[in-house]
């Protein structure tokens, strides 16, 4: 159980979102979701498919997200690569820049 609550519930939820996406090698999705005020796993679950599209996620990423949320997506093996490109925008950038380690993206926080 959650006997000792060391941080506010909202924090715990966000951690879940992080951990959930990380377990599916979709960590890169987190920042995009946060930018659209999707801060918890619960909010992600309630999100209409069109919103995932509006955020700009690639079709295969949307499919994986939806399947993962529905419990239909098998967890990737440890050897599997983290998804480097999760949005249409990132894919475009990759095509423009060629693959230079992916760190050359314009948007830095």
GUDO-860876 format. One record per residue (C-alpha): residue number from 1; residue in one letter; x negated, y, z. Coordinates in Angstrom, 3 decimals, always signed. Layout:
REM GUDO-860876
(kolvex NUM, 'A', (X, Y, Z)) ...
END
This chain:
REM GUDO-860876
(kolvex 1, 'X', (+0.000, +0.000, +0.000)) (kolvex 2, 'X', (-0.920, +3.639, -0.022)) (kolvex 3, 'X', (-1.359, +4.099, +3.708)) (kolvex 4, 'X', (-4.091, +6.697, +3.821)) (kolvex 5, 'X', (-3.270, +9.425, +1.349)) (kolvex 6, 'X', (-6.522, +11.242, +0.785)) (kolvex 7, 'X', (-5.267, +13.459, -2.006)) (kolvex 8, 'X', (-1.888, +14.843, -3.078)) (kolvex 9, 'X', (+0.355, +12.414, -5.001)) (kolvex 10, 'X', (-0.001, +14.444, -8.191)) (kolvex 11, 'X', (-3.724, +13.749, -8.129)) (kolvex 12, 'X', (-3.145, +10.037, -7.664)) (kolvex 13, 'X', (-0.840, +10.030, -10.676)) (kolvex 14, 'X', (-3.371, +11.805, -12.857)) (kolvex 15, 'X', (-5.972, +9.254, -11.803)) (kolvex 16, 'X', (-3.579, +6.563, -12.940)) (kolvex 17, 'X', (-3.238, +8.205, -16.340)) (kolvex 18, 'X', (-7.016, +8.343, -16.610)) (kolvex 19, 'X', (-7.527, +4.791, -15.438)) (kolvex 20, 'X', (-4.705, +3.476, -17.586)) (kolvex 21, 'X', (-6.026, +5.029, -20.771)) (kolvex 22, 'X', (-9.608, +4.111, -19.901)) (kolvex 23, 'X', (-8.616, +0.479, -19.521)) (kolvex 24, 'X', (-7.370, +0.557, -23.117)) (kolvex 25, 'X', (-10.496, +2.400, -24.290)) (kolvex 26, 'X', (-8.358, +5.443, -25.008)) (kolvex 27, 'X', (-9.989, +7.860, -22.558)) (kolvex 28, 'X', (-10.265, +10.482, -25.258)) (kolvex 29, 'X', (-6.493, +10.784, -25.273)) (kolvex 30, 'X', (-6.481, +12.175, -21.741)) (kolvex 31, 'X', (-7.701, +15.669, -22.572)) (kolvex 32, 'X', (-5.156, +16.015, -25.375)) (kolvex 33, 'X', (-2.337, +14.915, -23.079)) (kolvex 34, 'X', (-3.441, +17.331, -20.362)) (kolvex 35, 'X', (-3.531, +20.162, -22.894)) (kolvex 36, 'X', (+0.135, +19.419, -23.576)) (kolvex 37, 'X', (+0.990, +19.262, -19.870)) (kolvex 38, 'X', (+1.265, +15.484, -19.787)) (kolvex 39, 'X', (-0.476, +14.980, -16.463)) (kolvex 40, 'X', (+0.868, +11.673, -15.243)) (kolvex 41, 'X', (+1.442, +8.184, -16.508)) (kolvex 42, 'X', (+5.116, +8.694, -15.778)) (kolvex 43, 'X', (+5.268, +11.744, -18.042)) (kolvex 44, 'X', (+3.472, +9.804, -20.757)) (kolvex 45, 'X', (+6.014, +6.982, -20.448)) (kolvex 46, 'X', (+8.903, +9.430, -20.876)) (kolvex 47, 'X', (+7.311, +11.106, -23.865)) (kolvex 48, 'X', (+9.245, +10.694, -27.134)) (kolvex 49, 'X', (+7.271, +9.164, -29.995)) (kolvex 50, 'X', (+7.645, +12.424, -31.920)) (kolvex 51, 'X', (+5.757, +14.244, -29.196)) (kolvex 52, 'X', (+2.829, +11.861, -29.533)) (kolvex 53, 'X', (+2.902, +12.729, -33.202)) (kolvex 54, 'X', (+3.145, +16.450, -32.462)) (kolvex 55, 'X', (+0.074, +16.257, -30.228)) (kolvex 56, 'X', (-1.705, +14.992, -33.316)) (kolvex 57, 'X', (-2.613, +11.445, -32.346)) (kolvex 58, 'X', (-3.500, +9.132, -35.204)) (kolvex 59, 'X', (-0.820, +6.553, -36.094)) (kolvex 60, 'X', (-2.881, +3.622, -34.817)) (kolvex 61, 'X', (-3.553, +5.474, -31.560)) (kolvex 62, 'X', (+0.152, +6.204, -31.108)) (kolvex 63, 'X', (+0.926, +2.545, -31.723)) (kolvex 64, 'X', (-1.655, +1.438, -29.165)) (kolvex 65, 'X', (-0.370, +3.925, -26.610)) (kolvex 66, 'X', (+3.223, +2.832, -27.036)) (kolvex 67, 'X', (+2.342, -0.843, -26.935)) (kolvex 68, 'X', (+0.152, -0.298, -23.877)) (kolvex 69, 'X', (+2.968, +1.535, -22.082)) (kolvex 70, 'X', (+5.372, -1.246, -22.979)) (kolvex 71, 'X', (+2.904, -3.802, -21.664)) (kolvex 72, 'X', (+2.500, -5.380, -25.100)) (kolvex 73, 'X', (-1.070, -4.352, -25.789)) (kolvex 74, 'X', (-3.808, -6.749, -24.729)) (kolvex 75, 'X', (-6.642, -5.099, -22.847)) (kolvex 76, 'X', (-9.673, -4.690, -25.092)) (kolvex 77, 'X', (-12.762, -6.736, -24.366)) (kolvex 78, 'X', (-15.652, -5.077, -22.559)) (kolvex 79, 'X', (-17.646, -5.171, -25.789)) (kolvex 80, 'X', (-15.061, -3.157, -27.658)) (kolvex 81, 'X', (-16.002, +0.421, -28.385)) (kolvex 82, 'X', (-14.211, +3.325, -26.754)) (kolvex 83, 'X', (-11.940, +4.984, -29.348)) (kolvex 84, 'X', (-14.001, +7.975, -30.469)) (kolvex 85, 'X', (-11.405, +9.575, -32.674)) (kolvex 86, 'X', (-7.843, +9.759, -31.397)) (kolvex 87, 'X', (-6.353, +12.729, -33.251)) (kolvex 88, 'X', (-5.945, +13.705, -36.874)) (kolvex 89, 'X', (-7.941, +16.857, -36.127)) (kolvex 90, 'X', (-10.894, +14.860, -34.792)) (kolvex 91, 'X', (-10.801, +12.606, -37.813)) (kolvex 92, 'X', (-10.899, +15.622, -40.137)) (kolvex 93, 'X', (-13.822, +17.070, -38.196)) (kolvex 94, 'X', (-15.657, +13.777, -38.473)) (kolvex 95, 'X', (-15.194, +13.755, -42.245)) (kolvex 96, 'X', (-16.425, +17.338, -42.521)) (kolvex 97, 'X', (-19.463, +16.902, -40.298)) (kolvex 98, 'X', (-20.354, +13.370, -41.121)) (kolvex 99, 'X', (-21.015, +11.333, -37.999)) (kolvex 100, 'X', (-23.565, +13.224, -35.930)) (kolvex 101, 'X', (-22.840, +11.516, -32.665)) (kolvex 102, 'X', (-19.473, +13.282, -32.550)) (kolvex 103, 'X', (-20.805, +15.938, -30.175)) (kolvex 104, 'X', (-20.741, +18.638, -32.847)) (kolvex 105, 'X', (-16.974, +19.138, -32.553)) (kolvex 106, 'X', (-15.908, +22.762, -32.356)) (kolvex 107, 'X', (-13.792, +22.642, -29.216)) (kolvex 108, 'X', (-15.971, +22.757, -26.133)) (kolvex 109, 'X', (-14.454, +23.208, -22.703)) 
END
